[in-house]
Amino acid sequence: MVSELVTNAVRHGSREGDHVVVRAYRWEGGGVVVEAWDRSDVLPVVRPVDFAAESGRGLQLVEALVRRWGARPLNEGGKVVWAEVEAVEV
């Protein structure tokens, strides 16, 4: 999930020389939130399943693995894409 968010920020949300910020923190329920900040104002969209395609499934995988995810624009431009992962008792 982290790799997908960061890869999307680098490939689709930035140009060479742009900074991509990755942040992870625990939320009060014990789960983890991961955020990827980039310079693009274009919000991510989950594509329909295309079994012949060689790419385009990343956000579907993220959706399947996390509690919830989303994106929001940043006041200074760009966006942050985030995902929450549930705490697991071991």
Secondary structure, 3 states (H helix, E strand, C coil): CHHHHHHHHHHHHCCCCCCCEEEEEECCCCCEEEEEEECCCCCCCCCCCCCCCCCCCHHHHHHHHCCEEEEEECCCCCEEEEEEECCCCC
